[in-house]
Amino acid sequence: MNVAGLLDLLDQISAFGELATALATRDVQRLLPLDLPRGSRAPGVAQLYRRVPTPARAPILLLTGRVDTATLWHQALETWLPAGSQLYRLPEPTPLPYDRGPWSERTRAGRLSVLAGLLAGQHPLIPVADRPPLVVASARAFLQKTIPRRRFMAGTRVLRAGQVLELEKTLTGWQEIGYEACSVVEQAGQFSRRGGIIDIFPAAAALPVRIELFGDEVETMRYFDPTTQRSAAPGEAPNGVIITPAREALPGAARAFADVWADEPLPGEDSLPSWRNDLADMQAGMPFTNLEYYLPLIYPRPATLLDYLPPEGLLVIDDWDEFRTVTEELTAHSQQVAQ
């Protein structure tokens, strides 16, 4: 049940009205904590999303301390926000800090959807959505470094009907931004080629797309069901397909890093043998399972989520004391593991 209609009652609270006015006029001197009871915070944020006019429909980033709190926030906002709202939940990295383990496909896709949503309107290929994104992130998800904003924007591609492709160059480019070649496309971040038909599942999309070529020209594009592999009706064809990077750690960037790294003395045979194996995969410039483990190393200046938030965006922190405490605990734990 959606209860968004009850949100108008918040307009009768003087403190909420003052906050809304301060945000609308960009009067930062008046942005004081609301000190709302925990039970009324979700409807308060939902009403800000509905009522506060932000330039160019700027996004809202909501930060919480604990992972379970972020999950509860997301569930509550699903109830309070009106239909059509762009609500995202930034997933936490699957492994713990310094743990060499793979990220789940769900984590990768969820984080890339958030980055693409925040760049809507900032990137010429990603149009402004009808409603701005509202992103919920825990401290652990927020602290994870990510692909630099310029790299993400430079790696984003678009395909339209009638476009002429240099096919081999296009497919190689997809691999360099994290897409994996396979025989059948079943999940985000994959593509396949069968003669003049190319299937690709863009990382930030809900459905994969089937592209039919006539020579080197894109003749038609249709969504298809990854389970049945059946194409959608012609009337449901996309006007254009936006292909964002499929990994936060780009294989192309990892290859450049590995080429430099290869000149350094390798660890001994009894030290980090998995590291030695990964070096060959990075030099090949291909996606591999543990690529995200090296994300903080392959970029000279890895980004944070705040780098994707435009200047006019709104940052909301659920409980500052809790957020600071959890952040300090996570940082201390990471430093302890690193030693």
N, C-alpha and C positions, 0 to 999 in steps of 0.2 A: 504494500500500500504506500502510495506517495502522499505526503502531507504538506506539500509545498504551499498550499493555500493558507496555512496557518502562519506563515512567516511574516505576513503584514502586521501581525500583532507586535513584532519587535520595533516597528516604527514608533510605537507609543513610549518606548523607553528613551529618556532624555539623553543618557550616555551614548546609546547607539546612534541617535540622530546627530549628536555632536561629532562622533567618529566618522559617520558617513559624509557629513559636510566637510570635515577636515580632509578626507581623502579626495572628495570631488574638487576641492580648491587647491589640493597639493600643499596644504598648510602643515608641514611636517612638525612644527612646534607644538601642534595640538594632538599629535598621535600618541596618546597615553594608553596604558593597559586598561582593558575594560573590567578586569577582575570578575568575569562572569563565572557562575557556578558551572562545574564540569558538564552537567546535563544540558545546559543551554548554549554551549559553545558551538556545537554542530549547526543548529538552526541559525546562530548568529553569523557564522561564516557563509552559510547558504544564502542568507539575506544580503550580505555584502556582495556576494556573487551576482545576485539578481538586481540590486539597487544601485551600487556605486558605479558611476560612469567613469570608466578608465579610457584613456586615449587609445584609439585603434584597437579597442577590445583587448587590452593587455591581459596577460595571464596572472593567476594567483598561485603562489607556492606556499603550501602549508607544511611546516616542519614539526615533527613530534619527536619525543625522546626514544621510546621503546618501539620495537617492531610490532608487538601486539596492540599498542595504542594506535599506531598508524592503520592497522587493519580495522580496528573498531571505528576510527574516524571515517575510513572509506565506506564502510557499511552504513554508518549513520548518514553520511552525505548522499548516498544512493537513495535513501528514504526522503530526505529533505529537499533535494534539488529538483527543479522542474524537469519534465521530459525534454530531451534534446541537449542537456548540459554535457559539456566535454570534461568528464571526470576521469582522472588518471591516478594510478597507484604506482609509484616508482619502486620496482622490486629491489631487494637487497641482493648483493652478489652471493652466489651459492656457497663458495668456500669461505672459510674464515681468513683473516689477514695472514699473508705469507704461506697460505696453504695452497700447494700446487694441485689444483683440482679443476675440473671443467665446470663452466657455468651451464645451467640448464637452458634449453631452448626457450622456455617460457620467460626466464629472467632476461635473456638477451633481447627477445622481441618486446617485452614490456618496457625495458629501459630505452630502447631505440624509439618506440612509439612516443614516449614522453619527450625525448629530445626533438623529434620531428614536430610534435604538437607545440612545443615552446617556440620553435623557429617559424611557425606559420605567420606569414606577413613580414617576417624579417628576411626570408629567402625568396628570391624572385620566382622560383619554381614551386614554392609551397604557398598556396593562396591562404588568405585570412579565413578562418572558420566563421560560421554564423555566430558562434558563441566562443568566448575565450576558454582556454584550458584551465582547469583547477587541478593542481598536482599535489598529492599527499605523499610525503616522504618521511621515513624514519631517519634518525641520526646515522644509523649504519648505512642505509642506502645513500644518504646525502654525502657522507664522507668518502665514498668510493670515487676515486678520480675517473675521468672519462675522456673521450676523444675531444681535442680542441675544437671549438666552435667553427673556426675557419676550415679545418679539415673536414668536418661533417658537411659544411656547405659546399666545399669544393668537390666532395665525393658524391653529391646528390645528382642524379641523372633524371631525365624525363623522356618518355617516348610518346609519340603521337602518330595517328594514322597518316600515311603519306610521307612519313619521314624516311630518308634513305640512310641505311646503316652500313658502316664498315664492319661486317659481322664478326670477323675474328678479333678485331680490335675491341669491339663492344663486349664480347664474351670474356676476353682477357681483363678488360676494365672491371667487369662485374666481380671477377675473382679477386682483384686487387682491393676491392672495397668489401670483401668478406663473403661473397656468395659462393656456394659450393656446387660444382657440377655433379649431377646425378642422373640416373636413368628415369626416375619418376619423381616429380615434385610433390611432396607431401606436407612440408612444413616451411615456415618462413625462413628465408635465407638460402633457398635452393633454386637452381635453374636447370633446365634440360633442353637439349636440341635434338629434334628428329627431322632431318631434312630441312624443309622450309617452315617448320613449326617450332617455336620457342616458347617454353613455359617458364615463368618466373614468379616467385612468391616474394614480393617486396617486404622488407623487414618490418615496416610500419603499417602494412596493409592488413585488412581483414580477410581477403581472399587472393588467391593467385590469379595470374593473367595468362591467357593463351594468345600468342602473337603469331599471325600467319603472314608470311612474306611472299611477295611476288618479285622474284629476283632479289634485289637488295632493298626493296621498298616495303615498309610496313603497310600491308593491305588492310587487315582487320585486327581488332583486339577484343577479347571477350574474357570475362571472369569465368572461372570454373571451380567446381567442387573438388577439393583435394582428396576426398574420400572415394567418390565415384569416378573422378576424372572426367565428368561430363561438363560440357560448356554450357553457360547460361544462355538465355534467349538473346537474340540480336538486339532487342531494345534495351538490354541491360549492359551494353558495351560501354566501357569507360571512354571519356573524351581524351584522356591522357593518363599515362601511368608514371607516377613519381617513384623513382627507385632510390631510396636512401641507403647509406652504408648498412651492411648486415652485421657488422661487428663494431664494438667500440674500439677494439684493437685492430687496426687495419693491417691485413697481410702485406700490403705494399709498403707501409711504414715499417713493419717488422723486418722486412727484407733489407731495407736500407740500414736499419740498426744492426742487423746480423752481419752485414758486410763489414761494418766497422768493428764489431765485437769479435769477428773471426781473427783479427790481427792481434788480439790480446791473448796472453797465456791462458790456456784452458785449465780448469780445475783438474786435480789428480783423478785417477781412475776410481779412487775410493770416495770421492767427494762429488755429490750431486750428479750421479750418472744420468738422471733424467734431463738435466740441463744440457748435457752434451747431445742427447738425442733430439731435443727440441731445436737446437741450433740449425741442424740440417733442414728441418721443416720450415724454419723462418727464412733461410736463404733461398728456398724454393718459391717463396712468396705466395704460399697456398694457405688457406684456412686449416687449422688443426685444433684438436680438442682443448688444449690448455693455453691457447693463445692469450686469453685475458690475464693470465698470471703475469705476463710481461708488460701489461699496459702502462704502468708508471715509468717504465724504462724506455719504451720505444718512442715516446714523445718527450722532447726537451722540456715542454711546459704543459703537462696534462691539465685538463680543465675541471671545473666543478659545475654543479648544476646552476649556480648563480651566474656563470658566464653565459648561460643560455637565456636567462631572464632579462628581458629588455628593461631599460632604465625606468620606464613608466609602470612596470609590473609591481604587483603587491606581494610582499613577504609577510606571512603570518606565522607566528610561533605559538604553539599550543600552551606550553608551560615552560617559561624560560629557565627556571631553576632546574627542572628535570632535564631539559634538553642539554643544558650546560654540563650537568652531572654525568649524563650518559655519554656525551661526547668526550669528556675527560677520561672516563673509564675505558672507552673504546681505544682512545689514543694511548693510554698507559698500557693496556693489554697488547696492542700492536708493537709498542716499543719493547715490551718484555719478550714477546715471541721473536722479534728481530735479533735479539741478543743471543 
